[in-house]
Each structure stands twice: as structure tokens, then as C-alpha cells.
Amino acid sequence: MSLKDILVHVDHSRSCKERISAALKLATLHDAHLTAVYVLTKPMIPGFIEAQLSQDVLQAQVNATKDAAKEIESLFKDMAAKTDVQTEWRCVEGDLVDQVMLHARYFDLTVLGQKDPEGDNVPGSEEMPDQILLRSGRPVLIIPYVGTFETIGQHIMTAWDGSRLAASAINEAIPLMKGAKKVEVLAVDPHKGEGSKSHGDIPSADMSLHLARHGIKAEADHLASGGLSAGDTLLSYAADNSIDLIVMGGYGHRRWREVVLGGVTRHMLQHMTVPVFMTH
């Protein structure tokens, strides 16, 4: 697979500009087409209050939302004009999660923003980016809500635990790895695994060999958590080794009809300090 069709979700969050920048960098690197999608969501107004508002007031709210969308459209087009990337702008109405998830299924990769605890609580934002990761069926790249990222994918760390989701994430990320200067396949506490999740005598070696056959020079490594959580261990290693992209599987299961995130996935989504590529 190659990355030729990338989607970026845009909004009014403080991280949107950096998210657009990251998407443009990837599109430039892979000679890909980039589409931005902005979702016009209906304000959450209780029915008894909405019934008391005049049509002029309601229309003014709609117009204000559309004007806000035009601001982001101008930002996106101005940033894209400084590159050679072929782009498209889409402004759609509806439920935030449903619209982004629907669009994501038509693209090789969707660039999303980490949930910002201080961001605007627009309808559906509390389910982003979790639901897109777990339900779209496509890989996502999540950009932290703070920080700037000069490079993405020059020094990649893949989190390997022998699972189906980790294997899927690594294979989906091969197009990114082919352009990297360094790739590390990292297993945390590998000798604790059993059965299908065991790593063999040399942890990560077989996955590194698989990547080598794709022309990727990957280094196998492992480390003990030393009492830290797996999520903290990965983030600490990333900080100490100038990692600019983490690749990992996004874990989740259904409980009481709700999608529940796995512990490492939840921790990474809440505390990421570098962009994270995930699949589910």
C-alpha cells in the first residue's frame, strides 16, 4: 500500500494549524492528494428553549457557524498554497463522528487531533478521536494538541507485543517507514507474553526481519518497564530517543454496548507527546 489519498479533519481547536501542517508534510513526502473536512454541527439547544427562539436568531447561529467554517477554509488554502500539494476542501453538515468516520473510509490515512481538555465542547467532540480509530476501519494519525513537529516519521518507534493489532498497525505503516531514517521495533516486557503474544528468543527480531524484506532497516530492541505502565514506558523511551512518530495498535472492546479503550491506548491518547499512528 502507498499513501496517495490523505484526509485531515479541521476545526477551531488550537491544534488545527499544526494538524494541517502535519498533513501537508505527509502529502508532500508521499506525493499524495490531501482533503480537508470540516463538519458543521447543529448547536445543542434544548427543545423548550429552541421553541422560544425566533427564526432570525436560529438563522444567525447557522450563519455564524458557516462564517467560522470559512475562516478555517482560508487557513487551509493559504497553508496549502505554499506547497505543491493537490488539495480539496469539504464542508459537510451532520453529526461530527458520523461524518468524519464516513469520510475516513475512503482514504488511505486520516489525520486527527488529540482531544484537548481545554478545547471547545462542540457536539461530538468528546468522542474524538477515539471513535474514528475504533470504528472507521482505517488507520489514523493523531497529532498532539500542544507542540510543534518539524519532522514526522524520520525516527519511528513501533510498539510490538506480538498481537494481531500491533502486526496490523506495523504493516499499515510500512509506507511511512520506507521514508524514515531510522525505525525501531520495541517490545516492552516481552518475556511476560505467552502463546500467540510471546516474542521468541530474540524479541522483535522476526518483525524487524519482515520489515527488512520491504527494504526497511529496522532495529529490534526491548526493555523492561521497571514498574512503569506500558504507556509511560513507551512515551519515556520516545522522549529520550528523539522519536518523532509512534506506531501502535489501538485496542478496544465492547462492554455494555459501549466501546471501551484498552489501557495502553487510552493512556497514549491522553498523554501523547509526539504524533501517533494507530489502527484498530
C-alpha positions as CSV (number, residue, x, y, z in Angstrom):
1,M,0.0,0.0,0.0
2,S,1.1,3.6,-0.6
3,L,-0.2,6.8,0.9
4,K,-1.8,8.6,-2.1
5,D,-5.1,9.9,-0.6
6,I,-5.0,11.6,2.9
7,L,-7.8,13.2,4.9
8,V,-7.4,15.7,7.6
9,H,-10.2,16.8,10.0
10,V,-10.1,20.5,10.6
11,D,-11.9,22.6,13.2
12,H,-11.4,25.6,15.5
13,S,-9.1,23.8,18.1
14,R,-5.8,25.4,19.0
15,S,-4.0,22.4,17.4
16,C,-5.7,22.7,14.0
17,K,-3.0,24.6,12.3
18,E,-0.3,22.1,13.4
19,R,-2.6,19.3,12.3
20,I,-2.9,20.9,8.8
21,S,0.9,21.4,8.7
22,A,1.5,17.7,9.6
23,A,-0.9,16.6,6.9
24,L,0.7,18.8,4.3
25,K,4.1,17.5,5.2
26,L,3.0,13.9,4.7
27,A,1.2,14.7,1.5
28,T,4.3,16.4,0.2
29,L,6.5,13.5,1.2
30,H,4.3,10.8,-0.4
31,D,3.1,12.9,-3.4
32,A,-0.5,12.4,-2.1
33,H,-3.7,14.3,-2.5
34,L,-5.0,16.0,0.7
35,T,-8.6,16.6,1.5
36,A,-9.8,18.7,4.5
37,V,-13.2,18.0,6.0
38,Y,-15.0,20.5,8.3
39,V,-18.2,19.4,9.9
40,L,-21.0,21.9,10.5
41,T,-22.7,20.5,13.7
42,K,-26.0,21.7,15.0
43,P,-25.8,23.6,18.3
44,M,-27.2,21.6,21.2
45,I,-30.3,23.6,22.2
46,P,-32.9,22.1,24.5
47,G,-36.2,21.8,22.6
48,F,-38.2,24.0,25.1
49,I,-35.6,26.8,24.5
50,E,-35.4,26.4,20.8
51,A,-39.2,26.7,20.6
52,Q,-38.9,30.2,22.1
53,L,-36.2,31.4,19.7
54,S,-37.2,33.3,16.6
55,Q,-36.2,32.1,13.2
56,D,-33.9,35.1,12.9
57,V,-31.9,34.1,15.9
58,L,-31.7,30.5,14.7
59,Q,-30.6,31.6,11.2
60,A,-28.0,33.9,12.8
61,Q,-26.5,30.9,14.6
62,V,-26.3,29.0,11.3
63,N,-24.7,31.9,9.5
64,A,-22.1,32.3,12.3
65,T,-21.2,28.7,12.0
66,K,-20.8,28.9,8.3
67,D,-18.6,32.1,8.7
68,A,-16.4,30.2,11.1
69,A,-16.0,27.4,8.6
70,K,-14.9,29.9,6.0
71,E,-12.1,31.1,8.4
72,I,-10.7,27.6,8.6
73,E,-11.1,27.1,4.9
74,S,-9.0,30.2,4.3
75,L,-6.3,29.0,6.7
76,F,-6.2,25.6,5.0
77,K,-6.0,27.1,1.5
78,D,-3.4,29.6,2.5
79,M,-1.1,26.9,4.0
80,A,-1.6,24.6,1.1
81,A,-0.8,27.4,-1.4
82,K,2.8,27.4,0.0
83,T,3.2,23.7,-1.1
84,D,2.8,21.8,-4.3
85,V,0.1,19.5,-2.7
86,Q,-3.1,18.9,-4.6
87,T,-5.9,19.7,-2.2
88,E,-9.7,19.6,-1.8
89,W,-11.9,21.4,0.8
90,R,-15.1,19.8,2.0
91,C,-17.7,21.4,4.4
92,V,-20.4,19.0,5.4
93,E,-23.3,19.1,7.8
94,G,-24.3,16.5,10.3
95,D,-23.0,14.5,13.3
96,L,-19.3,15.1,13.8
97,V,-18.3,11.5,14.4
98,D,-20.5,10.0,11.8
99,Q,-19.3,12.4,9.1
100,V,-15.6,12.1,9.8
101,M,-15.9,8.3,10.1
102,L,-17.8,8.1,6.8
103,H,-15.2,10.2,5.0
104,A,-12.2,8.3,6.6
105,R,-13.3,5.0,5.0
106,Y,-12.5,6.5,1.5
107,F,-8.9,7.5,2.4
108,D,-5.5,5.8,3.0
109,L,-5.0,7.7,6.2
110,T,-6.9,10.2,8.3
111,V,-5.1,12.9,10.3
112,L,-6.9,13.8,13.6
113,G,-6.3,15.9,16.6
114,Q,-5.8,14.7,20.2
115,K,-8.7,15.5,22.4
116,D,-8.0,18.9,24.1
117,P,-9.3,19.1,27.7
118,E,-9.4,22.9,27.4
119,G,-11.0,22.9,23.9
120,D,-14.5,23.9,22.9
121,N,-17.0,21.2,23.7
122,V,-18.9,21.1,20.3
123,P,-21.4,18.3,19.8
124,G,-19.5,15.0,19.3
125,S,-16.0,16.3,20.2
126,E,-16.0,14.2,23.4
127,E,-15.9,11.1,21.2
128,M,-13.0,12.3,19.0
129,P,-10.6,10.9,18.0
130,D,-11.4,7.6,19.8
131,Q,-14.5,6.6,17.8
132,I,-12.8,7.2,14.4
133,L,-9.9,5.0,15.5
134,L,-12.1,2.2,16.8
135,R,-14.9,2.3,14.2
136,S,-13.6,3.6,10.8
137,G,-11.6,0.6,9.9
138,R,-8.8,2.8,8.6
139,P,-5.5,3.9,10.0
140,V,-5.3,7.3,11.8
141,L,-2.5,9.7,12.6
142,I,-3.2,11.6,15.8
143,I,-1.4,14.9,16.4
144,P,-1.0,16.1,20.0
145,Y,-2.9,19.3,21.0
146,V,0.3,21.0,22.1
147,G,3.7,21.3,20.5
148,T,5.1,21.7,17.0
149,F,6.5,18.9,15.0
150,E,9.2,19.8,12.5
151,T,9.5,16.2,11.3
152,I,7.1,13.3,11.3
153,G,8.3,9.8,10.5
154,Q,12.1,10.4,10.3
155,H,12.7,8.4,13.5
156,I,9.9,5.9,14.1
157,M,9.2,3.7,17.1
158,T,6.8,0.7,16.6
159,A,5.3,-0.8,19.7
160,W,5.4,-4.5,19.2
161,D,3.7,-7.0,21.6
162,G,3.0,-9.9,19.2
163,S,-0.7,-9.2,18.9
164,R,-2.9,-9.0,15.8
165,L,-3.5,-5.3,16.2
166,A,0.2,-4.5,16.6
167,A,1.0,-6.5,13.4
168,S,-1.7,-4.7,11.5
169,A,-0.5,-1.3,12.6
170,I,3.1,-2.0,11.6
171,N,2.0,-3.3,8.2
172,E,-0.2,-0.3,7.5
173,A,2.6,2.0,8.5
174,I,5.1,0.4,6.0
175,P,4.7,3.4,3.5
176,L,5.7,5.7,6.3
177,M,8.7,3.6,7.4
178,K,10.1,3.4,3.9
179,G,10.9,7.1,4.1
180,A,12.3,7.0,7.6
181,K,15.9,7.5,8.5
182,K,15.6,5.1,11.5
183,V,13.0,2.5,12.6
184,E,12.9,0.8,15.9
185,V,10.8,-2.2,16.8
186,L,10.3,-2.0,20.5
187,A,8.9,-4.7,22.8
188,V,8.1,-3.8,26.5
189,D,8.5,-6.7,29.0
190,P,8.5,-9.2,26.1
191,H,9.2,-12.3,28.2
192,K,5.9,-11.9,30.1
193,G,4.0,-12.8,27.0
194,E,2.6,-16.3,26.5
195,G,1.3,-18.3,23.5
196,S,0.4,-16.1,20.5
197,K,1.9,-13.0,22.2
198,S,5.3,-14.5,23.0
199,H,8.2,-13.0,21.2
200,G,10.7,-15.8,20.8
201,D,14.3,-15.9,22.0
202,I,15.1,-12.5,20.4
203,P,12.2,-10.1,20.9
204,S,11.2,-8.1,17.9
205,A,13.8,-9.8,15.6
206,D,11.2,-11.5,13.4
207,M,9.3,-8.3,12.9
208,S,12.5,-6.5,12.0
209,L,13.3,-9.2,9.5
210,H,9.8,-8.8,7.9
211,L,10.4,-5.0,7.6
212,A,13.9,-5.6,6.1
213,R,12.3,-7.6,3.3
214,H,10.4,-4.5,2.5
215,G,13.6,-2.5,2.2
216,I,13.3,-1.0,5.7
217,K,16.3,-1.0,8.1
218,A,14.6,-1.7,11.4
219,E,16.4,-2.3,14.7
220,A,14.9,-4.8,17.2
221,D,15.0,-3.8,20.8
222,H,13.2,-4.5,24.1
223,L,13.2,-3.1,27.6
224,A,11.7,-3.7,31.0
225,S,9.1,-1.4,32.3
226,G,10.6,-1.3,35.7
227,G,7.3,-0.7,37.4
228,L,6.0,1.9,34.9
229,S,2.9,1.4,32.9
230,A,3.5,0.3,29.3
231,G,2.2,3.6,28.0
232,D,4.6,5.6,30.2
233,T,7.5,3.3,29.2
234,L,6.8,4.0,25.5
235,L,6.5,7.7,26.0
236,S,9.6,7.9,28.1
237,Y,11.6,6.0,25.5
238,A,10.2,8.2,22.8
239,A,11.3,11.4,24.7
240,D,14.8,10.0,25.5
241,N,15.5,8.9,21.9
242,S,14.0,11.8,19.8
243,I,11.2,9.7,18.4
244,D,9.0,11.7,16.1
245,L,6.3,9.1,15.3
246,I,5.0,6.1,17.3
247,V,3.2,3.3,15.5
248,M,0.9,1.0,17.6
249,G,-2.3,-0.9,17.5
250,G,-5.4,0.8,19.0
251,Y,-7.0,-1.6,21.5
252,G,-10.7,-1.6,22.4
253,H,-13.5,-3.9,23.3
254,R,-17.3,-3.7,23.7
255,R,-18.8,-3.6,27.2
256,W,-22.4,-2.8,27.9
257,R,-22.8,-1.7,24.3
258,E,-20.0,1.0,24.6
259,V,-16.6,0.8,23.0
260,V,-14.1,0.8,25.8
261,L,-10.5,1.6,25.1
262,G,-7.6,-0.6,26.2
263,G,-5.3,0.8,28.9
264,V,-2.3,1.5,26.8
265,T,-4.4,3.0,24.0
266,R,-6.3,5.2,26.5
267,H,-3.0,6.3,28.1
268,M,-1.4,7.2,24.8
269,L,-4.5,9.1,23.6
270,Q,-4.5,11.2,26.8
271,H,-0.7,11.7,27.2
272,M,0.9,11.6,23.8
273,T,3.8,14.0,23.2
274,V,4.6,13.0,19.6
275,P,2.3,12.0,16.7
276,V,0.9,8.5,17.0
277,F,-0.1,6.3,14.1
278,M,-2.8,3.8,15.1
279,T,-5.1,1.1,13.6
280,H,-7.8,-1.0,15.1
